[in-house]
């Protein structure tokens, strides 16, 4: 997901961003790769030309097609007792490439239990909704390849969409190629609340493809028990996304800086209060990395903290968040802080896996 203030960011282009420079200087870093706040006219919403300028000046920094063989390899995971394959990889869509030389489209993949059983509860895991949030992608795949997915598959049907936003993954960006936040696009008819820092946005190709997959290919699933949407909170949420969103929407900066929590936290839907479940996840993650503390006001990213490491926000479906795309009673968005001096990339990936395992351990205890 991402925070509700600066955090819901379009992640930075690493080589043009420096964490020690201010936003003013960032806007002047390069004519070829302008900071988003330098695009357009201050106070005026972007038009077609500004969106195109933004898209065409977000450089490719890694290749999605280096990732796809690793996703496809997840279909080779076997049961240690029977040597049967536990998961199958399916292509659920194609996205326009919007620049680049690796092909006309991005194939979208999901990994699901190969022997889907109607008597088992159904688990949904998404990563890379914000493509730049690396541990969401890596954590989703690590759960299948190196976690306990094989063990949990004895009890649950599991569906994993590890990289929902390939263009954002390649450009290390939060938004889609059309300048829309994909984690606000799962309910474009949701209520717009004036003055709220997080509101639903237009439907995206990324969200539409996933929704159609759930409705059609996975339409036989009538009830999802759990949905875990894997995300990160990064420093670039403040240095790039907040000014980018202001510029895009034609709003002026009021000078108020947001606070980026140092550590892991979870985002709870106020309509889905399951404190024991959240405790199980937080305790599991503690074995891997530290939990973000509340601020001086007892909040985090401007939101109420319901328990250690957990913030509460309005109904996720109404906000267009991916974690609200199903009616799963157990649903949350994870938030890893990869810029912490106290966490390595490996720890961030493992924290995502630990959270999934903590979630499923609790569900097993209540079945």
Helices and strands as residue ranges (DSSP letters): G 14-16, H 23-26, G 36-38, H 48-56, H 64-73, G 74-76, E 87-96, E 105-113, E 121-127, H 134-145, H 149-152, E 156-161, H 166-171, G 182-184, H 205-215, E 226-232, H 236-236, I 237-241, H 242-249, E 265-269, H 275-286, E 299-300, E 303-307, E 310-313, H 316-319, G 322-324, E 330-336, H 345-366
